[in-house]
Amino acid sequence: MINVDSQVPTAVLREYLGDWATKSATPGGMPSLSTTLKVSAFGKTTPGIPVSLFFGNEKVATQDTNEEGLVTFPTEYQEIGVYDYTAVIGDSLPLLPEGSPRATRFRVSVWLIAVFCRNVSDTWLRWVGRARFKPLPWIFWTEQPASVIGLGFPMVDRSIGFVDIVPAPGGVTVPIEIGNSGWCNTPEPNPTSERCCEYAKNTWWDMSLHATTDPKQIPETVAGRANKIGGDRVNLDYHLKFEASSSGVTYKGKFLKYQRCAWEAGTAPTDP
């Protein structure tokens, strides 16, 4: 028998959108997936067994299992889309792969994820952060510098944004969390906590996420005119959460990451 043992996707930043004060990440690279399969017989792993990977009817790779009965196939994606693979024991596809013990199928949806951030009522430059595969900390620009996308201008007439490419194989859910550093829009940079909490009532940035696997819909998606999954107004204390899977991208909601001010109690679910 052959089964998928584990899958590890790697996402990349594709491009920036709009005018940023500072761009902290480097776009480029190739989104990829590492798929490990296990071959066993009568409950025991079997080394030295040839396994072939097919994309459609095209054989793209062949390797032998290691001593643990495992074989790993890396795949890269130059375009977004939905990719269906079949891994088989041997070097040919069974006549009927579905249900065959020597074949297993898996699907990979490669998503274009466009995130937009627009100032609503702030007066200061703010950090924009994004975490994939793990949570985004409250003070993300110091606790998790790799999650920082850049420093955004407080322009109310147009958005800034960025585009990620995220592979999501079947059975794997990729969490995505976004936020910004909107603290409080006081005229002075270092107000008291009481004054900051009062001003934080009107310190908001609108953030939203759009997603597609259809190459034909890329222009409208990166323009923010199509495929909106969800969004809301946030400041430092609130984050938005999403999940990408092979079947879709889901908006999980707005969460209170940390209650800094008394008035924030009950305004959103507390981050679990």
C-alpha positions as CSV (number, residue, x, y, z in Angstrom):
1,M,0.0,0.0,0.0
2,I,1.0,3.6,-0.6
3,N,-0.2,6.6,1.4
4,V,0.7,10.3,1.9
5,D,2.7,10.5,5.1
6,S,3.3,14.3,5.3
7,Q,3.3,17.4,3.2
8,V,5.2,20.6,3.9
9,P,4.3,23.7,1.7
10,T,6.5,26.8,1.2
11,A,4.8,30.1,0.4
12,V,6.5,33.1,-1.1
13,L,5.9,36.9,-1.4
14,R,5.3,37.6,-5.0
15,E,5.0,41.5,-5.1
16,Y,4.2,44.7,-3.4
17,L,1.1,46.8,-4.3
18,G,0.9,50.6,-3.9
19,D,3.3,53.1,-2.3
20,W,5.1,51.9,0.8
21,A,7.3,54.0,3.1
22,T,9.5,50.9,3.7
23,K,9.5,47.4,2.1
24,S,10.9,45.0,4.7
25,A,10.6,41.7,2.8
26,T,12.1,40.5,-0.5
27,P,9.7,39.3,-3.2
28,G,10.7,36.3,-5.3
29,G,11.4,32.6,-5.0
30,M,9.3,29.7,-6.1
31,P,6.4,28.3,-4.0
32,S,6.9,24.7,-3.4
33,L,5.6,21.5,-1.7
34,S,7.5,18.6,-0.2
35,T,5.4,15.5,-0.2
36,T,6.5,12.4,1.7
37,L,4.8,9.0,0.9
38,K,5.0,5.7,2.8
39,V,4.9,2.3,1.2
40,S,4.0,-0.7,3.4
41,A,3.0,-4.3,3.1
42,F,1.2,-6.3,5.8
43,G,1.8,-3.4,8.2
44,K,5.5,-3.3,7.7
45,T,7.5,-0.6,5.8
46,T,9.2,-1.7,2.6
47,P,12.5,-0.2,1.6
48,G,13.9,-0.1,-2.0
49,I,10.5,0.0,-3.7
50,P,10.3,2.3,-6.8
51,V,7.6,5.0,-6.6
52,S,6.6,7.2,-9.4
53,L,4.8,10.6,-9.3
54,F,2.4,11.5,-12.1
55,F,0.9,14.9,-12.9
56,G,-2.2,13.9,-14.9
57,N,-0.8,11.2,-17.2
58,E,2.7,12.6,-17.2
59,K,5.4,10.9,-15.1
60,V,7.3,13.7,-13.4
61,A,9.6,11.8,-11.0
62,T,10.6,8.3,-9.8
63,Q,12.5,7.4,-6.6
64,D,13.0,4.3,-4.4
65,T,11.8,4.2,-0.8
66,N,14.4,4.5,1.9
67,E,14.9,2.2,4.9
68,E,11.8,3.5,6.5
69,G,9.7,2.9,3.4
70,L,9.5,6.6,2.7
71,V,10.0,8.6,-0.4
72,T,9.9,12.4,-0.8
73,F,8.9,14.3,-3.9
74,P,9.5,18.1,-4.1
75,T,7.3,20.1,-6.5
76,E,7.5,23.8,-7.5
77,Y,4.8,26.0,-9.0
78,Q,5.4,28.7,-11.6
79,E,1.6,29.4,-11.8
80,I,-1.3,29.5,-9.5
81,G,-4.0,26.8,-10.1
82,V,-5.2,23.4,-9.0
83,Y,-2.8,20.5,-9.5
84,D,-3.8,16.8,-9.2
85,Y,-1.1,14.2,-8.7
86,T,-1.1,10.4,-8.5
87,A,1.8,8.5,-6.7
88,V,2.1,4.8,-7.7
89,I,4.2,1.9,-6.7
90,G,6.1,1.0,-9.9
91,D,6.5,3.1,-13.0
92,S,3.1,3.0,-14.6
93,L,-0.4,4.2,-13.7
94,P,-2.9,1.5,-12.9
95,L,-5.8,1.2,-15.2
96,L,-8.1,2.3,-12.4
97,P,-6.0,4.3,-9.9
98,E,-9.0,5.1,-7.7
99,G,-9.2,2.4,-5.1
100,S,-5.9,0.7,-6.2
101,P,-3.7,-0.2,-3.2
102,R,-0.6,0.7,-5.2
103,A,-1.8,4.2,-6.0
104,T,-2.8,7.3,-4.0
105,R,-4.0,10.7,-5.2
106,F,-3.6,14.1,-3.8
107,R,-4.6,17.7,-4.8
108,V,-2.7,20.9,-4.4
109,S,-4.4,24.3,-4.7
110,V,-1.8,27.1,-5.3
111,W,-3.5,30.3,-4.2
112,L,-2.8,33.9,-5.1
113,I,-3.4,35.8,-1.8
114,A,-3.7,39.6,-2.1
115,V,-3.8,41.6,1.2
116,F,-4.8,45.2,1.3
117,C,-4.4,47.8,4.1
118,R,-5.9,51.3,4.0
119,N,-5.7,54.0,6.6
120,V,-9.1,55.1,7.9
121,S,-8.4,57.5,10.8
122,D,-4.7,57.3,11.7
123,T,-2.0,60.0,11.5
124,W,1.2,57.9,11.7
125,L,3.2,55.5,9.6
126,R,2.4,51.9,10.7
127,W,4.0,48.5,10.4
128,V,2.0,45.8,8.5
129,G,2.5,42.2,9.4
130,R,1.6,38.8,8.1
131,A,2.2,35.3,9.5
132,R,1.7,32.1,7.6
133,F,1.7,28.6,9.2
134,K,1.9,30.1,12.7
135,P,0.4,33.0,14.8
136,L,1.2,36.6,14.4
137,P,2.4,38.1,17.7
138,W,0.8,41.2,19.2
139,I,4.1,43.2,18.9
140,F,5.1,41.4,15.8
141,W,7.8,43.8,14.5
142,T,10.0,43.0,17.5
143,E,8.8,39.5,18.4
144,Q,8.7,38.1,14.9
145,P,10.6,40.4,12.5
146,A,10.3,37.9,9.6
147,S,6.5,38.6,9.6
148,V,7.0,42.3,8.9
149,I,5.9,43.3,5.3
150,G,6.7,47.0,5.6
151,L,5.9,50.5,6.9
152,G,2.7,52.0,5.4
153,F,1.8,55.6,4.7
154,P,-1.4,56.8,6.4
155,M,-3.2,57.7,3.1
156,V,-7.0,57.5,3.3
157,D,-7.5,57.8,-0.5
158,R,-5.7,54.6,-1.6
159,S,-4.5,51.2,-0.3
160,I,-1.2,49.5,0.0
161,G,-0.9,45.8,-0.3
162,F,1.1,42.7,-1.1
163,V,0.6,39.4,-2.9
164,D,1.6,36.0,-1.6
165,I,1.6,32.6,-3.4
166,V,0.5,29.9,-1.0
167,P,0.3,26.1,-1.9
168,A,-2.3,24.2,0.1
169,P,-2.4,20.4,-0.3
170,G,-5.4,18.3,0.5
171,G,-5.6,17.5,4.2
172,V,-3.4,20.5,5.2
173,T,-4.8,23.8,6.4
174,V,-2.5,26.8,6.2
175,P,-3.4,29.5,8.8
176,I,-2.8,33.1,7.7
177,E,-2.9,36.0,10.2
178,I,-2.6,39.8,9.4
179,G,-2.4,43.0,11.5
180,N,-0.8,46.4,11.8
181,S,0.9,48.5,14.5
182,G,-1.8,51.2,14.7
183,W,-1.3,52.3,18.4
184,C,-3.1,55.6,18.8
185,N,-3.4,58.7,16.6
186,T,-2.4,61.3,19.1
187,P,-0.4,64.3,17.8
188,E,2.4,63.4,20.1
189,P,4.4,60.2,19.6
190,N,4.6,59.2,23.3
191,P,1.3,59.8,25.1
192,T,0.2,58.5,28.4
193,S,-1.6,55.1,28.3
194,E,-4.9,56.8,29.3
195,R,-4.7,59.3,26.5
196,C,-3.6,56.7,24.0
197,C,-6.5,54.4,24.9
198,E,-8.9,57.3,24.3
199,Y,-7.4,58.1,20.9
200,A,-7.3,54.4,20.1
201,K,-11.1,54.5,19.8
202,N,-10.5,56.3,16.5
203,T,-7.3,54.7,15.2
204,W,-8.2,52.3,12.5
205,W,-6.9,50.7,9.3
206,D,-9.1,48.7,7.0
207,M,-7.5,45.3,6.1
208,S,-8.8,42.7,3.7
209,L,-7.8,39.5,1.9
210,H,-8.6,38.4,-1.6
211,A,-7.8,35.0,-3.1
212,T,-8.0,33.0,-6.3
213,T,-6.5,29.9,-8.0
214,D,-7.7,31.1,-11.5
215,P,-4.9,32.7,-13.5
216,K,-7.5,34.6,-15.5
217,Q,-8.7,36.4,-12.4
218,I,-5.3,37.6,-11.2
219,P,-5.7,41.2,-12.6
220,E,-9.0,41.8,-10.8
221,T,-7.8,40.1,-7.6
222,V,-4.6,42.1,-7.2
223,A,-6.6,45.3,-8.0
224,G,-8.9,44.4,-5.1
225,R,-12.0,44.3,-7.3
226,A,-12.7,40.6,-7.0
227,N,-12.5,37.5,-4.8
228,K,-12.7,39.2,-1.5
229,I,-12.7,36.6,1.3
230,G,-13.1,38.9,4.3
231,G,-11.8,42.0,6.1
232,D,-12.5,44.5,8.9
233,R,-11.1,47.6,10.6
234,V,-8.2,46.9,13.0
235,N,-5.6,48.6,15.1
236,L,-2.6,47.3,17.1
237,D,-4.8,45.1,19.3
238,Y,-6.8,43.3,16.7
239,H,-5.8,40.8,14.0
240,L,-7.7,39.1,11.2
241,K,-7.4,35.3,10.7
242,F,-7.9,33.2,7.6
243,E,-7.3,29.6,6.5
244,A,-6.2,28.3,3.1
245,S,-6.9,24.7,2.1
246,S,-7.1,22.7,-1.2
247,S,-10.9,23.5,-1.3
248,G,-10.9,27.2,-0.5
249,V,-9.8,30.2,1.6
250,T,-11.9,30.9,4.7
251,Y,-12.2,34.0,6.8
252,K,-12.1,33.0,10.5
253,G,-12.8,36.5,11.8
254,K,-11.5,39.5,13.7
255,F,-9.8,38.7,17.1
256,L,-8.7,40.8,20.0
257,K,-5.0,39.8,20.2
258,Y,-4.4,41.7,23.4
259,Q,-6.7,43.9,25.5
260,R,-4.8,47.1,26.1
261,C,-7.7,49.3,26.9
262,A,-10.8,48.8,29.0
263,W,-13.2,49.8,26.2
264,E,-11.9,46.9,24.0
265,A,-13.5,44.2,26.3
266,G,-16.1,42.3,24.4
267,T,-15.5,44.1,21.1
268,A,-14.2,40.9,19.4
269,P,-13.5,37.3,20.4
270,T,-10.3,37.0,22.4
271,D,-7.5,35.3,20.5
272,P,-7.5,31.6,21.6
